[in-house]
Amino acid sequence: MERIGVRIENDPRLSVTDLVEIAVAAEVAGMESVWVPEGGGRDALSLLAAFAGATSRVRLATGILPIFSRTPAVTAMSATGMAAISGDRFMLGLGTGHRPIVEHTHGISYSGPLARMEETVNIVKGLLAGDSVTADGRHFTVSDARLGRATAGVSTPVYVAALGPKMIALAGRVADGVLLNWTAVGHIAASVATLHRAAEGVGHNPTSVDVAGYVRTAVITGAEDPAIRKSLQLQIAGYAGHPYYRNFFVSTGFGKEMDEAGRALETDDAESAAAAISGEMQSQVAIVGTAAECRAEIERRRGLGLVLPVVAPFAVDSDVKGAYLRVIDAFNREHRV
């Protein structure tokens, strides 16, 4: 059976009961993994713990846990706790997060994200392996750190969230997998090639590094198409105000869209910002269509090297839960055998 995951946002528009129901539906549908992001609002780990208690087979992943707001030791401790709660079904996805949130919400300087990620992954992986870890780095100095018996029976893989080639290459060198995001169809193959070269450069089998990636997906059944597409355009346009994502989209060929959306956002003109996101950009970075069309588009991405597509449902405010359940049903195991 082809691998498929689903992203479930810790969305305050949904109750915890609703979110757990969605996770259970993903397990029943035969999905391999459920990924929960963390940025603002609720944390990811508490929701994943709730999912662990309601499921027995689906893997549970952070997608992602930000590294600036937690020390490597706390991150490793959380991973061992989730592994124990879930029966060793936990997957640890790590990311740098957004500079504005790191600096304005957490009050931490957003400095050296690449080096900080490398140090974090090395320390966390060492601790999860049960090793005694000593490190003297730019960001962390630890001496004889260990988690003791808590790591017995833990086999948690570590994924690094990456947009650009430097972070993708880092994932290839030090992680068990990469988690791509908003990756245009036309750039998947190049991203995978970068990952594989980096893995080979340190003597790793390139195919041993998993390639996961979020794919925004909406299954439509009729007249909701315009509203769904408007929701997608607003999502993408919002990134024009985040320098890192803006630069990423520019580097993948969408400079015109980002320039126009950015100018509109400067005057708080959300409508014009959304209108700036072209149909080509939408089709490159997301999927909107019938269930069969969505499955076909996911397979196209899989053929380009996206080994573990993680569908990320999106919706209009009035139908959030329904949007999740339609996407999960579209990728039910009966359609993937």
C-alpha positions as CSV (number, residue, x, y, z in Angstrom):
1,M,0.0,0.0,0.0
2,E,1.3,3.5,-0.9
3,R,2.3,5.6,2.1
4,I,0.2,8.6,2.9
5,G,-0.1,10.9,6.0
6,V,-2.4,13.7,7.0
7,R,-1.8,17.0,8.8
8,I,-4.3,17.8,11.5
9,E,-4.0,21.4,12.7
10,N,-4.7,22.1,16.4
11,D,-7.5,24.4,15.1
12,P,-9.5,26.2,17.8
13,R,-12.5,26.2,15.4
14,L,-12.7,22.5,16.2
15,S,-13.2,20.9,19.6
16,V,-10.7,18.4,20.9
17,T,-13.5,15.7,20.4
18,D,-13.7,16.7,16.8
19,L,-9.9,16.6,16.3
20,V,-9.7,13.1,18.0
21,E,-12.5,11.9,15.7
22,I,-10.5,13.1,12.7
23,A,-7.4,11.3,13.9
24,V,-9.4,8.1,14.4
25,A,-10.9,8.4,10.9
26,A,-7.3,8.7,9.6
27,E,-6.4,5.4,11.3
28,V,-9.5,3.7,10.1
29,A,-8.8,4.8,6.5
30,G,-5.3,3.2,6.7
31,M,-3.2,6.4,6.8
32,E,0.3,5.8,7.9
33,S,0.7,8.9,10.0
34,V,-0.9,12.0,11.5
35,W,1.2,15.2,11.8
36,V,0.3,18.1,14.1
37,P,2.0,21.5,13.6
38,E,2.9,24.0,16.3
39,G,3.3,27.7,15.9
40,G,0.8,29.7,18.0
41,G,-2.2,28.9,20.1
42,R,-2.2,25.3,21.4
43,D,0.9,23.1,21.6
44,A,1.3,20.0,19.4
45,L,2.3,17.4,22.0
46,S,-0.9,17.6,24.2
47,L,-3.1,16.9,21.1
48,L,-0.9,14.1,19.9
49,A,-1.2,12.6,23.4
50,A,-4.9,12.7,23.1
51,F,-4.6,11.0,19.7
52,A,-2.4,8.3,21.2
53,G,-5.1,7.4,23.7
54,A,-7.7,7.0,21.0
55,T,-5.7,5.1,18.3
56,S,-3.5,2.0,18.2
57,R,-1.8,1.9,14.8
58,V,-1.4,5.2,13.1
59,R,2.0,6.9,13.7
60,L,1.9,10.3,15.5
61,A,4.3,13.1,14.4
62,T,5.1,16.7,15.3
63,G,5.1,18.7,12.1
64,I,6.8,20.6,13.4
65,L,8.1,21.2,17.0
66,P,10.0,24.5,17.0
67,I,13.6,24.3,18.2
68,F,14.0,27.8,19.5
69,S,11.4,27.6,22.3
70,R,12.7,24.3,23.7
71,T,16.2,23.0,24.6
72,P,17.4,19.8,23.0
73,A,17.1,17.9,26.3
74,V,13.5,19.0,26.8
75,T,12.7,18.0,23.2
76,A,14.3,14.6,23.7
77,M,12.4,14.1,27.0
78,S,9.1,15.0,25.3
79,A,9.9,12.5,22.5
80,T,10.5,9.7,25.0
81,G,7.3,10.6,26.8
82,M,5.3,10.5,23.6
83,A,7.0,7.2,22.6
84,A,5.9,5.7,25.9
85,I,2.3,7.0,25.6
86,S,1.9,5.9,22.0
87,G,3.6,2.5,22.1
88,D,6.6,3.8,20.2
89,R,4.5,5.3,17.4
90,F,6.0,8.8,17.7
91,M,7.9,10.7,15.0
92,L,9.7,13.8,15.9
93,G,9.5,16.6,13.3
94,L,11.6,19.7,14.1
95,G,11.7,23.1,12.5
96,T,13.1,26.6,13.1
97,G,9.7,28.3,13.1
98,H,9.1,31.9,12.0
99,R,11.4,34.8,13.2
100,P,8.5,37.1,14.3
101,I,7.1,34.3,16.5
102,V,10.5,33.4,17.9
103,E,11.4,36.9,18.7
104,H,8.1,38.6,19.5
105,T,6.2,35.8,21.2
106,H,9.1,33.8,22.8
107,G,11.5,36.7,23.3
108,I,14.4,34.8,21.9
109,S,16.9,35.9,19.3
110,Y,16.4,34.2,16.0
111,S,20.1,33.6,15.3
112,G,22.0,30.9,13.4
113,P,18.9,28.7,12.6
114,L,20.9,26.3,10.4
115,A,23.6,25.7,13.1
116,R,21.1,25.6,15.8
117,M,19.1,22.9,14.0
118,E,22.3,20.8,13.4
119,E,23.3,21.0,17.1
120,T,19.7,20.2,18.2
121,V,19.3,17.2,16.0
122,N,22.7,15.7,17.0
123,I,22.0,16.1,20.7
124,V,18.4,14.9,20.5
125,K,19.4,11.8,18.4
126,G,22.2,11.0,20.8
127,L,19.9,11.2,23.8
128,L,17.2,9.2,22.2
129,A,19.8,6.5,21.3
130,G,20.5,6.2,25.0
131,D,24.0,7.7,24.7
132,S,25.8,10.0,27.1
133,V,26.0,13.2,25.1
134,T,28.7,15.9,25.4
135,A,28.7,18.8,23.0
136,D,30.4,22.2,22.8
137,G,28.7,24.1,20.1
138,R,27.8,27.6,19.1
139,H,24.3,27.4,20.6
140,F,24.5,24.5,23.2
141,T,27.1,23.3,25.6
142,V,26.2,20.1,27.3
143,S,28.2,17.7,29.4
144,D,27.4,14.0,30.0
145,A,23.7,14.5,29.3
146,R,21.6,11.4,29.3
147,L,18.0,10.2,29.7
148,G,18.8,6.9,31.3
149,R,16.2,4.1,31.2
150,A,13.6,6.4,29.6
151,T,15.0,5.6,26.2
152,A,14.5,1.8,26.5
153,G,12.4,0.6,23.6
154,V,12.4,4.1,21.9
155,S,13.0,4.1,18.1
156,T,11.8,7.7,17.3
157,P,12.9,9.0,13.9
158,V,13.8,12.6,13.6
159,Y,12.6,14.7,10.6
160,V,13.8,18.2,9.8
161,A,11.4,20.7,8.2
162,A,13.1,22.4,5.2
163,L,12.3,24.9,2.5
164,G,15.6,25.9,1.0
165,P,18.6,23.8,-0.2
166,K,20.8,24.4,2.8
167,M,18.2,23.0,5.3
168,I,17.3,20.2,2.9
169,A,21.0,19.3,2.7
170,L,21.3,19.4,6.5
171,A,18.4,17.0,6.8
172,G,20.2,14.7,4.4
173,R,23.4,14.8,6.6
174,V,22.0,14.4,10.1
175,A,18.3,13.4,10.1
176,D,16.1,10.4,9.4
177,G,13.9,12.3,7.1
178,V,13.0,15.7,5.6
179,L,9.6,17.4,5.8
180,L,9.0,19.7,2.8
181,N,6.4,22.4,2.8
182,W,4.7,24.4,0.0
183,T,7.1,22.7,-2.4
184,A,6.1,23.4,-6.0
185,V,5.6,20.4,-8.2
186,G,8.3,21.6,-10.5
187,H,10.9,21.7,-7.6
188,I,10.3,18.4,-5.9
189,A,12.8,16.5,-8.0
190,A,15.5,19.1,-7.4
191,S,14.8,19.1,-3.6
192,V,15.1,15.3,-3.5
193,A,18.4,15.4,-5.5
194,T,19.8,17.9,-3.0
195,L,18.8,15.7,-0.1
196,H,20.3,12.6,-1.7
197,R,23.6,14.3,-2.6
198,A,24.0,15.5,1.0
199,A,23.3,12.0,2.4
200,E,25.8,10.4,0.0
201,G,28.4,13.0,1.0
202,V,28.5,11.7,4.5
203,G,28.3,8.1,3.5
204,H,24.6,7.5,4.1
205,N,22.4,5.5,1.8
206,P,20.3,8.3,0.2
207,T,17.2,6.2,0.2
208,S,17.4,5.7,3.9
209,V,16.5,9.4,4.4
210,D,12.7,9.6,4.2
211,V,11.1,12.3,2.0
212,A,7.9,13.6,3.5
213,G,6.0,16.7,2.5
214,Y,2.9,18.7,3.2
215,V,0.5,19.1,0.3
216,R,-2.4,21.4,0.8
217,T,-5.4,19.5,-0.4
218,A,-9.1,20.2,-0.7
219,V,-11.7,17.7,-2.1
220,I,-14.6,19.5,-3.7
221,T,-17.9,18.1,-4.6
222,G,-19.7,21.0,-6.3
223,A,-20.3,24.7,-6.0
224,E,-17.8,25.2,-3.1
225,D,-14.8,25.5,-5.6
226,P,-14.6,29.4,-5.6
227,A,-14.7,29.7,-1.8
228,I,-12.1,26.9,-1.4
229,R,-9.8,28.6,-3.9
230,K,-10.2,31.9,-2.2
231,S,-9.2,30.3,1.1
232,L,-6.1,28.9,-0.6
233,Q,-5.2,32.2,-2.1
234,L,-5.5,34.0,1.3
235,Q,-3.3,31.4,2.9
236,I,-0.6,31.8,0.3
237,A,-0.8,35.5,0.2
238,G,-0.3,35.7,3.9
239,Y,3.2,34.4,3.5
240,A,4.2,37.5,1.5
241,G,4.6,39.1,4.9
242,H,7.0,36.5,6.2
243,P,10.4,37.2,4.7
244,Y,11.7,33.6,4.8
245,Y,8.6,32.1,3.1
246,R,8.4,35.1,0.7
247,N,12.0,34.5,-0.4
248,F,11.3,30.8,-0.8
249,F,8.3,31.4,-3.1
250,V,10.3,33.9,-5.1
251,S,13.1,31.3,-5.5
252,T,10.7,28.8,-6.9
253,G,9.4,31.2,-9.6
254,F,6.6,33.1,-7.9
255,G,8.2,36.5,-7.5
256,K,5.4,38.4,-9.3
257,E,2.7,36.9,-7.0
258,M,4.7,37.7,-3.9
259,D,5.5,41.2,-5.0
260,E,1.8,42.0,-5.8
261,A,0.5,40.3,-2.6
262,G,3.1,42.1,-0.5
263,R,2.2,45.5,-1.8
264,A,-1.5,44.7,-1.1
265,L,-0.8,43.6,2.4
266,E,1.0,46.8,3.1
267,T,-2.3,48.6,2.7
268,D,-4.3,45.8,4.5
269,D,-6.0,44.9,1.2
270,A,-6.5,41.2,1.7
271,E,-8.8,40.9,-1.3
272,S,-6.1,42.2,-3.7
273,A,-3.4,40.1,-2.0
274,A,-5.5,37.0,-2.6
275,A,-6.2,37.9,-6.2
276,A,-2.4,38.2,-6.8
277,I,-2.0,34.4,-6.3
278,S,-2.2,33.0,-9.8
279,G,-3.9,29.8,-10.8
280,E,-0.5,28.4,-11.8
281,M,0.9,29.0,-8.4
282,Q,-2.1,27.4,-6.8
283,S,-1.8,24.3,-8.9
284,Q,1.9,24.0,-8.3
285,V,1.8,24.2,-4.4
286,A,-1.6,22.8,-3.6
287,I,-4.4,20.5,-4.9
288,V,-8.1,21.4,-5.3
289,G,-10.3,18.9,-7.1
290,T,-12.5,15.8,-6.9
291,A,-11.4,12.9,-4.9
292,A,-10.0,11.1,-8.0
293,E,-8.3,14.3,-9.2
294,C,-6.6,14.7,-5.8
295,R,-5.4,11.2,-5.8
296,A,-4.0,11.6,-9.2
297,E,-2.1,14.8,-8.2
298,I,-0.7,13.1,-5.2
299,E,0.6,10.3,-7.3
300,R,2.2,12.8,-9.7
301,R,4.1,14.2,-6.8
302,R,5.0,10.7,-5.5
303,G,6.5,10.0,-9.0
304,L,8.8,13.0,-8.6
305,G,10.3,11.7,-5.3
306,L,7.8,12.6,-2.6
307,V,7.9,9.3,-0.8
308,L,5.5,10.2,2.0
309,P,2.9,12.8,0.9
310,V,1.2,14.3,3.9
311,V,-2.1,15.8,2.8
312,A,-2.9,19.0,4.6
313,P,-6.7,19.7,4.3
314,F,-7.9,23.3,4.2
315,A,-11.4,24.7,4.2
316,V,-13.7,27.7,4.6
317,D,-14.7,28.5,8.1
318,S,-18.1,26.9,7.9
319,D,-16.9,23.4,7.0
320,V,-13.6,22.7,8.7
321,K,-14.4,19.2,10.0
322,G,-16.1,18.2,6.8
323,A,-13.0,19.3,4.8
324,Y,-10.8,17.0,6.8
325,L,-13.1,14.0,6.6
326,R,-13.5,14.4,2.8
327,V,-9.8,14.4,2.2
328,I,-9.3,11.4,4.5
329,D,-12.0,9.5,2.8
330,A,-10.5,10.3,-0.6
331,F,-7.3,8.5,0.5
332,N,-9.0,5.6,2.2
333,R,-6.9,2.4,1.8
334,E,-9.5,1.0,-0.7
335,H,-8.3,3.6,-3.2
336,R,-4.6,2.9,-2.6
337,V,-4.2,-0.9,-2.6
